[in-house]
């Protein structure tokens, strides 16, 4: 596994339209300009030639991550050195900005305080992010120097806070000097021309936002002009974004930008690969564009639909997007969401025990910005702790913020959310940050509406199935968690909801409550049992035959459809293969010998442990003689599993260093947990009683069945 792959997997496990000139855009350097900073960043006083700023960081936005050790300045061998896990450096613009040439770095370090390290940088071509081979520190000298050659360095401010380089490693580095040596081999354009384009929906002719890519013959992506959308990435404001490898994109080159329907830019002459996408319901667009000196090339990009789900009543949403808004009607944020063809973007304030990030300006109807069928809606991911998971609350009338002294008492937030008409659940598959502990405590009180089962390119159904098999109606939901998890982009994982009438955000939430939903990162689903749609409750006589009709389809630009599975009580009971088609229909009958839940899931050919093409429906709940739809024989083991999680919640010591914003929260988590653990004990005992009562009912039912 490569260094980059290891670091990307590590992150996955923890988690605009501006009118103006058409010259390449360059954002302001170094300032936090949009909201509060949710990343660890410390400015360091370490002046060096051609280096404008040096930052100590926990993530670089150049696929390098650091954690744990504090940053410090030390005198080593007569040099002033900065010591820490990861540094981000901003190259002086006057020295090098948006170049394309080999650059040598002479890195002086102190081996005694340095482990294996590498350099991440903004690259030209490919995915736009480069990383050096690992550098093993020398063993003897007080100071050593390593030469690192960056083959196609760019230095276009794509890193955190507009930086250009990242240097560090898991064991840290004592960085004592750095010299940046240019080759001055950046090609000089033969001339410039203008590209002017508009993007339209082929069916309606209406101008629409889209995600675009433009690459010259070497794979280099010219910096977008100010006619592109200015995107919020944490507090950074950027125009080019990385499209990670698990995200559908028609090109091998993976820097993209957004436009709100039209675009114009001045470009070096030459032949360009041009690509455009607009979410999984549209076919990808790809062609070659010629830019000629002193000429304007006009292009109309007509995006063809693969499927028109809104025409069938299905509207997509992303449960988990972190973008701060200063005002409700934010057209830049709207353009990014509409370019991914997301109909409901849940913009979540992200709270921890200390502070709240990604703030929203208003709540309820006042916080909704609806334009052309795409809506921005305020919500929250809060409370969040490493001890009992991260929670999400949608469709709130006002934010719900616990004091630090009561922060671990999640049930208060769930109860207040429901009182407001909100929809609440657990993020990150119910798995990360010990979310299963929180679920074990909150589900038996019927507080949990959903689990975010699809994220990071992975369907994780084990915890979800465990609660369905105990007879609880917990729905699936999916969200990308932009700008985390990869980093990712909005809508890479999404939730489809079936409406009975015209689209409106409140109707979307109402339909979700009824369970008319499925999650997907590509495939589309239809599913009925005796004509009843997913999410329905169907009452039948014992032994009655159930007619199952399910369909799956998948845009072939994304992946090849592989199979469609029928799932009963978590077990696959029927499978239909795609046989080379982009559509599958599964028809079968099963017998309702007991109450049960039935669902379907579809897979593409991409089916790796952390990277799969998949969709999963909400169940249809089949009820026989008022019996629960539990999986009766599994109840004892499942009850034991969740009772053990309850005890784990009370007995496992808190690990503040595992919190995502540990630098903000560690002290408060340590101070508050023990007292609040004692306050949670009665709640845990009550939940344990509910599990034991459920187990008693299951044993009685087993006895009655056997007799």
Order of alpha helices (4+ residues) and beta strands (2+ residues): alpha-beta-beta-beta-beta-beta-beta-beta-beta-beta-beta-beta-beta-beta-beta-beta-beta-beta-beta-beta-beta-alpha-beta-beta-beta-beta-beta-alpha-beta-alpha-beta-beta-alpha-beta-beta-alpha-beta-beta-beta-beta-beta-beta-beta-beta-beta-beta-beta-alpha-alpha
